[in-house]
Amino acid sequence: MQNHIVYLLEHYGYFGIIFALIGGIVGLPLPDEVLLTYIGYNVFQGKLSYINSIISAFIGATAGISLSYYIGYRFGLPLIEKFGPKIHITEQKMNSTMKLFRKFGPYLLLFGYFIPGVRHLTAYIGAVNRFPFRKFTVYAYTGALIWSFTFITLGRILGENWHTVELYMSTYSIYFITFLLALSLIIYFYWKRRNRISKGI
């Protein structure tokens, strides 16, 4: 798979980043974190621009997740149930993502990118549940920027050791996302409490 990523970047550059991430977010079995981290490694080597790489990754991720939302809104669960297994979207993944969405809603759109297998489904589930598109874009696009920035920056910092990210993500991703969700909830409730106090409620 690494050879395909190398070919993609060498022959198509920033456009390769965009199209690869569109496919990866929609559900094609592409190692998105590996791709982003390798992009960061190319930045480290001076082959790609840091800013242009982040912009390209952001465009690809937002386009992919918007397309996923449209497919979910237009065709609903039957399409996913029919074709999902062909792109490794199992019923178990669907059910677990639905449970997470009911509990965390928009926060899953924000940080779900960091959970392999979940980021492919958050937009579908949000669309099926008729989550408003404007609200969807706020959380999903912000999450896309955070995700792209994080892994490209990691690849740039790690340099020759960029490939270690894949091992750590496969092992610790669920703990990382739990931490982010918990931190987001704490910040949200703290902000809400401060607003109530300032208004004298």
C-alpha positions as CSV (number, residue, x, y, z in Angstrom):
1,M,0.0,0.0,0.0
2,Q,2.9,2.3,0.7
3,N,4.1,1.9,-2.9
4,H,0.7,3.1,-4.1
5,I,0.9,6.2,-1.8
6,V,4.4,7.0,-3.1
7,Y,3.2,6.7,-6.7
8,L,0.2,8.9,-6.0
9,L,2.2,11.7,-4.5
10,E,5.0,11.5,-7.1
11,H,2.7,11.6,-10.1
12,Y,-0.2,13.7,-9.0
13,G,1.1,15.8,-6.1
14,Y,-1.5,17.9,-4.3
15,F,-4.3,16.7,-6.6
16,G,-3.4,13.1,-5.6
17,I,-3.8,14.1,-1.9
18,I,-7.3,15.5,-2.6
19,F,-8.6,12.6,-4.6
20,A,-7.1,10.0,-2.3
21,L,-8.8,11.5,0.8
22,I,-12.1,11.9,-1.0
23,G,-12.1,8.2,-1.7
24,G,-10.8,7.3,1.8
25,I,-13.4,9.3,3.6
26,V,-16.3,8.0,1.5
27,G,-15.2,4.5,2.4
28,L,-12.5,3.1,0.1
29,P,-10.0,0.9,2.0
30,L,-7.2,3.5,2.0
31,P,-4.9,4.1,5.0
32,D,-5.7,7.8,5.5
33,E,-3.5,8.3,8.6
34,V,-0.6,6.7,6.8
35,L,-1.2,8.9,3.8
36,L,-1.3,12.1,5.8
37,T,1.7,11.2,7.9
38,Y,3.7,10.3,4.7
39,I,2.7,13.7,3.3
40,G,4.2,15.2,6.4
41,Y,7.3,13.2,5.8
42,N,7.5,14.6,2.2
43,V,7.2,18.1,3.7
44,F,10.1,17.2,6.0
45,Q,12.1,16.2,3.0
46,G,11.2,19.5,1.2
47,K,9.3,17.8,-1.6
48,L,5.9,19.3,-0.6
49,S,4.8,22.6,0.9
50,Y,3.5,22.4,4.5
51,I,0.7,24.9,4.0
52,N,-0.4,23.6,0.5
53,S,-0.4,20.0,1.9
54,I,-2.7,20.9,4.7
55,I,-5.0,22.9,2.4
56,S,-5.1,20.0,-0.1
57,A,-5.8,17.5,2.7
58,F,-8.5,19.7,4.1
59,I,-10.2,20.1,0.6
60,G,-10.1,16.3,0.1
61,A,-11.4,15.5,3.6
62,T,-14.3,18.0,3.4
63,A,-15.2,17.0,-0.1
64,G,-15.2,13.4,0.9
65,I,-17.3,13.9,4.1
66,S,-19.8,16.1,2.2
67,L,-20.2,13.5,-0.5
68,S,-20.8,10.9,2.3
69,Y,-23.4,13.2,3.8
70,Y,-25.2,13.6,0.4
71,I,-25.2,9.8,-0.2
72,G,-26.6,9.1,3.3
73,Y,-29.2,11.9,2.9
74,R,-30.2,10.8,-0.6
75,F,-30.2,7.0,-0.3
76,G,-30.2,6.3,3.4
77,L,-29.3,3.1,5.2
78,P,-30.4,0.6,2.5
79,L,-27.6,1.6,0.2
80,I,-25.0,1.3,3.0
81,E,-26.4,-2.1,4.1
82,K,-26.2,-3.3,0.5
83,F,-22.8,-2.1,-0.5
84,G,-21.1,-1.5,2.8
85,P,-19.6,-4.9,3.3
86,K,-17.9,-4.6,-0.1
87,I,-15.9,-1.6,1.3
88,H,-15.4,-3.1,4.8
89,I,-18.4,-1.2,6.3
90,T,-19.9,-4.0,8.5
91,E,-23.2,-4.0,10.3
92,Q,-21.2,-4.1,13.6
93,K,-19.4,-0.9,12.6
94,M,-22.7,0.7,11.7
95,N,-24.4,-0.1,15.0
96,S,-21.4,1.0,17.1
97,T,-21.2,4.3,15.2
98,M,-24.9,4.9,15.5
99,K,-24.6,4.4,19.3
100,L,-21.7,6.8,19.5
101,F,-23.6,9.4,17.4
102,R,-26.6,9.2,19.7
103,K,-24.4,9.8,22.7
104,F,-22.0,12.4,21.3
105,G,-23.7,13.8,18.2
106,P,-21.7,16.7,16.7
107,Y,-18.6,15.8,18.8
108,L,-18.3,12.6,16.9
109,L,-18.3,14.6,13.6
110,L,-15.5,16.7,15.1
111,F,-13.2,14.0,16.4
112,G,-14.5,10.8,14.6
113,Y,-11.8,11.3,12.0
114,F,-9.3,9.9,14.5
115,I,-11.1,6.6,14.8
116,P,-10.4,4.3,11.8
117,G,-13.7,2.8,10.6
118,V,-15.8,5.4,12.3
119,R,-14.9,8.5,10.2
120,H,-16.2,6.7,7.2
121,L,-19.7,6.5,8.8
122,T,-20.3,9.6,10.8
123,A,-21.5,11.6,7.8
124,Y,-23.8,8.8,6.6
125,I,-25.3,8.4,10.1
126,G,-25.7,12.2,10.5
127,A,-27.5,12.4,7.2
128,V,-29.7,9.5,7.9
129,N,-30.7,11.1,11.2
130,R,-31.3,14.4,9.3
131,F,-28.6,16.3,11.1
132,P,-28.8,19.9,9.7
133,F,-26.2,20.3,6.9
134,R,-25.1,23.8,8.1
135,K,-24.4,22.5,11.6
136,F,-22.8,19.4,10.1
137,T,-20.3,21.5,8.1
138,V,-19.3,23.5,11.2
139,Y,-18.3,20.4,13.1
140,A,-17.2,18.1,10.2
141,Y,-15.1,20.7,8.5
142,T,-13.4,21.8,11.7
143,G,-12.6,18.2,12.4
144,A,-11.2,17.8,9.0
145,L,-8.8,20.7,9.6
146,I,-7.7,19.4,13.0
147,W,-7.2,15.8,11.6
148,S,-5.2,17.0,8.5
149,F,-3.1,19.4,10.5
150,T,-2.4,16.8,13.2
151,F,-1.1,13.9,11.0
152,I,0.7,16.1,8.5
153,T,2.5,17.9,11.3
154,L,3.3,14.6,13.0
155,G,4.9,13.3,9.8
156,R,6.9,16.5,9.5
157,I,8.1,16.3,13.1
158,L,8.9,12.6,13.1
159,G,10.8,12.7,9.8
160,E,12.3,9.3,9.1
161,N,10.2,7.7,11.8
162,W,6.9,8.8,10.3
163,H,5.7,5.2,9.9
164,T,5.5,4.7,13.7
165,V,2.2,6.7,13.8
166,E,0.4,3.8,12.2
167,L,1.3,1.5,15.1
168,Y,0.3,4.0,17.8
169,M,-3.0,4.9,16.1
170,S,-4.0,1.3,15.7
171,T,-3.3,0.6,19.4
172,Y,-4.3,3.8,21.1
173,S,-6.8,5.6,18.8
174,I,-9.9,4.7,21.0
175,Y,-8.2,6.1,24.1
176,F,-7.2,9.2,22.2
177,I,-10.7,9.9,20.9
178,T,-12.2,9.2,24.4
179,F,-9.9,11.8,25.9
180,L,-10.8,14.4,23.2
181,L,-14.5,13.8,23.7
182,A,-14.2,14.1,27.4
183,L,-12.1,17.3,27.1
184,S,-14.7,18.8,24.7
185,L,-17.5,18.1,27.0
186,I,-15.7,19.6,30.0
187,I,-14.9,22.8,27.9
188,Y,-18.5,23.0,26.7
189,F,-20.1,22.7,30.2
190,Y,-17.5,25.1,31.6
191,W,-18.3,27.6,28.9
192,K,-22.1,27.1,29.4
193,R,-21.7,27.6,33.2
194,R,-19.7,30.8,32.8
195,N,-22.4,32.2,30.4
196,R,-25.1,31.4,33.0
197,I,-23.1,33.1,35.7
198,S,-22.4,36.2,33.6
199,K,-26.1,36.5,32.8
200,G,-27.0,36.1,36.4
201,I,-29.1,32.9,35.8
